[in-house]
Amino acid sequence: MKFYSTNNKQIQVPFREAVLKGIADDGGLFMPNEIPKLPENFFHDIEKYSFQEIGFEVAKLFIDDINEVDLRTIINNAISFPAPLVKLSENISILELFHGPTLAFKDFGAKFLANLLTHYLKDEKKETLILVATSGDTGSAVANGFYEKEGIKVALLYPSGKVSRTQEQQLTTLGKNIFAFEIDGVFDDCQRLVKQAFHDSELKNIFSMTSANSINIARLLPQSFYYFEAYKQVKDKSLPFVVSVPSGNFGNLTAGLLAQAMGLPVHKFVAAVNANDVFFNYLQSGRFEPKPSVLTLSNAMDVGNPSNFARIISLFENDVNLIRKRISCSSFNDEQTLLAIKEVKEKYRYTVDPHGAVGYLALKKYLQETGQEDVNGVILETAHPAKFSEIVDKVLEEKTVIPERLSACFEKEKVSVKTIKDYASFKEALVRTIS
């Protein structure tokens, strides 16, 4: 199968090249030139499949240059933790995506990409540099996935003062082949620096470079696995399947759209956004107008120019009316988010993090506006509430239990390279630190 650039469908490359490049030469993102359908019997028998078997059935549709034995090994090593569906009420469930090593949904994509790149690069002579812009959870997931991988170094770019203390400790305390760059700016500045680096011929002479952000197709593909896993766990599959997705850079939602295109019967996606509402405004007006991101309590969603928007409009051939049929969107502020954390706890005895709280609000609003009650409403809970304990504890007036693998990072010393958002300054710091 070939993968095209969202900037020019005539530019097509094999999967391996799309993964190793991360981004097309013209700056576009890679997308499959066709999305195969899974057979009907797969959905009929889906409850018989393990999570890993689901991943294999999906992945083999797109990856044709790795033999089945190796592909199964890659998937089994990556999907080594569950994604349980927890029922809150008759029509609302939570899909817990935080059971991986860094307690965030991005562990799925990061571990898959790390295992995939290790396979592809096993005979590579030149050192590989993984460049990652993160608004919080991506960086720690990627760092963990690639930690101590031979021949690979990771540069994590994060906005100074705009990630939680827990997230920062996870980003900056691993050491060895993991390097954290603290950028004096916002996430969009970090993302811009990564994109500029990929177009820097001088850097390309020093490193083989790729990205582990959701702009990399190999990060996106495994995120589609857990949409099928959620559907598998739904009891009454005759009811409409509605999924609320906390959204920032829109990789998670795009993965769901891929799953839907493969045949997953999703009735509606609900894009849940915070005050960074460019996608909400796009659905309202039909115009995509990026703007500077603003800081919120659900910081992993603080993106003012979501990269994966290019993939979404490519999937729907830039038809906003078609997008509106598949996706609804609601935006909520911090005050509403805090009230939602409290409401979910009081009403369902369940603790959500700020991102899950926004997802809850968006699903609740969708159900109210459509008058639908007999649905399978699923909220993606993208991070463990302990990662945002300073927020959750305050609003619930109780202490969140911190898992041991998270508390361990607080005992380590933070190590980061501070630099301004100017590209020349960042590049100088990068080369000095990593070369």
N, C-alpha and C positions, 0 to 999 in steps of 0.2 A: 504494500500500500504506500501511496505517496502522500505527502503533507504539503499544503500550499501556504503561501504567505497571505495574510489578510490584506496586505497592501497591493498584492498582484497575484492573482490566481495562476498566472503562467509560471511563476516560480514554484517548482515542486521538488521535494527532496525525499529520500527514504527516511524511515523512522529514526534510525541511528543518527543520521546527520541532523535531523530536527532536534533530537535530544542534546547532542553535543554542542550544537550552535546555540540552543536556547531561544534565540531570536533570529529572524531571517536577515539576510544581508541588507534588505531595503528597510529594515526597522519593523516589519510586520511580525505578527505572531503566527505560529504554525497551527494549521487545522487539517484534519483528515479530508482528503478529496472525496471521500464517500463515508457514510456512516452505516455499516451493515446492521441488519436487523437480527436480533436473537430469535431462534425458532420458538414457535408457540409452546412446544412441549417443555421448553426451559422454564417458562412462567408457570405452566401447569404443575410442574414438579419442583418448583423452586424451594419448597420447604425441605426437600431431601438433600439440598446442596449445603455444604459447609461454606463459611464466609470465604475461605481460601479457594474453594472450587468455583464459587461465583466469580471471584477475581480472575481466575484462570480463563473461564469461559468468555469473559468480557475482553481481557487483554489479548487473547489470541486472535481476536477479530482485527486488531490493529498492528500487532507486532509479528512480522513474518520472517525476521532474520535471526530469531533465537529458537533453538529446538525446544520441544515441549518439556523435556526433563529439566533443562536449565530454567525455562520460564516458570515452571511450577516451583522450583527452588527459590527463585527470586521473590515470587509472590508469598510463599510460605514464610520466608524470612522477614518480609515486610509486614504482612498482615498477621502479626503474632499476638494480637490483643483483640478483644471483642468490641462490638458496637451494639449494646443492648437497647431495646426499645422499652421505655418505662411508661406505663399507662398512668395518666393523671386523672382522666375522666373518660366517659364513653366516647368522646370524639376528639380528645387531645392527648397526644403522647409525646414523650421526649426521647429523641435518639441521642444517647450519650456517646459522644465522639472523643472523650477525654481519657480513655483508659490506656493510652500509649505512654512512652517514657517521659514526655514533657507535658502530659496532661492537656493536650490540645489536638484538635482534629487534623492539624497539619502534620502530625506524626505519620499519618497514612501515606501522604504523598512524599514526604521527605525520606522515609525509610525505603519506599519503593524506588525512588530516584537514586538513592545512595547505592542500593544493591544492583540496580540496572547499570549505573555508571561504572561500578567496580567490574562488572562483567565486560562492558564495552572497552574499558581502558586497561585491561589486564596486561596487554602487550605494548602499551603506549610508552614511548621514550621520554617525551617532554612532560613536565609537571603540569597538572591541571589545577586551575584556579576556579573555584565556585564563588560567584559574586551574588550576594543576596541583599536586597532591600527589605527591611522588615518594619512593620508597625507594631510588632509585639511578638506574636507566637511563631511566625514563620522562622525567625532567626534561630530560636532555641531548638525547634524541631529539626531544622537542617543541620545545626551544629551537632546535635546528638546523633543524627543519622550518619554523618560523615566523620564523626570523631575517630581519630587514629586510623582512618582509611589510608593505606599506603599510596603515595604518589598524588595525593589530593590535599590542597589547602583551601580553606574557606574564609572569605572576607564578608563579615556581617555589617551592614550599614543600618544604623538605627537613629531616629531623631532624638537628640539630647533632651531629657526632661519630659518626654512625651510617651514613655512606656511605663508600665507599673514597675515598682521596685522588684517584685518577684520576677517579672519578665527580664528586667535588666540583669539581675543576678544570674539567671539562666543563660543569658547571652554572653556574659563577660567573665565567666569563671572556669570554663573548661580548659583553656590553654592548649598546648601542643600544636596541632595543625589548625586550630580555630582562632581567628583574629577578629576582634570587635572594633568597629570604627564608629565613634560617637559624633554624629553630624549636627552642627549648629543650624538646625532648620526643621522642616516637617518631613513626613514620610514621602511626599511627592518629590522633595529635593533628593532624598535617598534614591528613589526610583529613577529620577533623571540622571543622576551620577552613574548608576549601573548601566543605563542605556548608552550614555556617552562613552563609557569604558569599552563597550562592545564594538564601537565604531572607531576605536583608537588603534591604528595599525602598529604603533610602537609597542603598546601593551601586548598585542597579539604575537609579536615577535618574542616576547619574554615568556608568556604563558599560553597554554591551551585554555581557553576560557569558556565557561558555560554558566547558566543561571539556574538556581533552584527555586526561584519565585514561581508563582502560579502562571507566569508567562511561559514556563517550560511545559511542553505538552506532556512530559512524563510525570510532572507533578499533578496535572489535571486528571489524567486517565484513572489513577487509582482512587481519586476522590469520587468517581462515579460508582465504585464498587459498593459503597455503603448506602447508596440510594436503593439498590437492589436488596441489600441486606435488611434495610428498614421494611421494604415491601414484604419480604419473606416473613417477617415477624408479625405482620398485621393479621388479625384473626379472620375478619369478614372482608374478603377481597372484592366483594360485590359493591362496596361503598366507594364513593369518589376518594381518591388518594391526593391529599393536599399537603404540600410541603412548604414550611416557612423557613427561609434561609437568611440568617444574619449576614449582611453583605457589605463588603468594603471595596476590595479590588475585584470582586465578582467572579473569582475563580471557582468558588464553591458552587455558586448558582450555575455557572457554565458547565461544570461537571454534571450537574443534575439534568441540564438540557441535553447533554450528550446521552445520558442514560435514557431519557425520554425518546430521543431519536432512535435509540437501539430497540425501542419497543416497550420500555417501562411505562405502565399506564398511569402517568401522573395527570390528574385532572387540572391542577393549577399549581404554579409556583408563586409563592409570596415573597418578594424581595423585601426584607426588613432592614431599614437603614436608620441611622441616627441623624444628627443635624447635617451631616455630609450627604446632601440630598440631590446630587446632580442627576442620578438615575430617576428618582421620583419626578423631578422637574422635566426630564426628557419624556417620560410617559405622559405627562400632562400637556406639554407643548409640542412635542415632536422634534424639539431642537436639543442637541447635546452641547451643553455649555459648561466645560470644566471650570472649576474655581478653586482657590486655595483651600486646603483642608482646615478644619477647625478641630480643636481638642475637645474630646468628650470622655465620659466614663467608659464607654465601649470602644477603647482606643484602637483595637485591631481593625475597626471599620472606619477609621478616620482617613479617608482617601477622597481627594477632590477631583482626581482624574483617573478613574479605574481603568487599568490596562485591558482587562478582559471584556470591556464594552466592545472592542473591535471584534472579538470572537462572536459575541451575541448578535451584533448586526450582520455579521457574515453568515451566521446560521440562518438568519431570517431575511437575507438579501436586502437588508436596510429598510425593511417594511415595518414601520412602527405600529401599524394596526395589527399586524400578525403577532408582533411581540406583546402587545397589550392583551391579545387573546390567551397567550400562554402565561404571562407574568402580570401580577398586580404588585403594587409597591406602596408602602407606608413609611413615613418618617416620624421619629419620636425624639424628644429632647431628654436631657439628663434627669430632670425632675420626674418625668413619666417613667423613665427607666427604674429609678429608685422605688417608686410606688409599685411597679410591676414585680420587683424582687420581693417586696413585702407581701403583695397580693398572692403570689404563687406559694409562698411559704405558709401563709395563713389559710389559704383555700385548699391547697393540695399537700401540705406538709413536705414540700420539696424545695430545695435550694438551687436557684439558678444563678449563673454569673451575669454580668451586665449585658453581654451579647445575647445570651439565651433569653434574657428579659425583653429585649427589643424584639426577638423572634416571637415570643409569647404575645406581646402587644399587637404585632402585625397579624398573626393568625386570628387572634380574638377579634380584631377589627374586621378582617375579611369575613369571618363567620357571621358577625353582626350585620354587615352591609349586604351580604348575599342572602341572609336568612337561612343559610344551610345549617342543619344540625346533624343529619345522618352522613357524616364523613369520617374518614380516617385522617385527622389532622395531625401532622408530625412537625415538631419543632426541632431543628438541629441545635443541640447544645454543644457549642464548639470548644469550650474550655471548662476546666474544673473550677468551681467557685473559689477554691483556695488560692488560685492565681490572682484573685482580686479580693482577697480577704479584707483589705483595708476599707473597701467599699461595702462589701456584703456584711461584714461584722457590724459596721456602724449602723446600717439600716435595719438589720435584724436584731441588734443588741444581744448578740451571742457570738461565741468564738467558733470559727470554721475549723474543722479538723484538717490539719495540714498533712498530706501524705509524706512519708519518709523521703521518697525520691525528690520531693520538692524542697523540704526543709534542709536537706543536705547542702544545697547550693548557697544557703545563707551563711554557712560556716566558712566559705571560701572568699578570697580577696577579689574584688572587681578589678579587671585589667582592660582598659580600653584606650584607643588612640583618638584623641579629640582633634577635630578639624572643621574648618568652615565649609560652607556648601559650594564654594567655588571649585570648579572641576580641576583646575591646575593644582590647587592646594591638596585636594583629595588624592589626585594621582601621585603627587610627590610623597605623600604619607603612605600610600599603598605600596609603592615600589620600595621605599625605604624600610618598611616594616616586614614585607613578605619576601622580597628577593633574597 
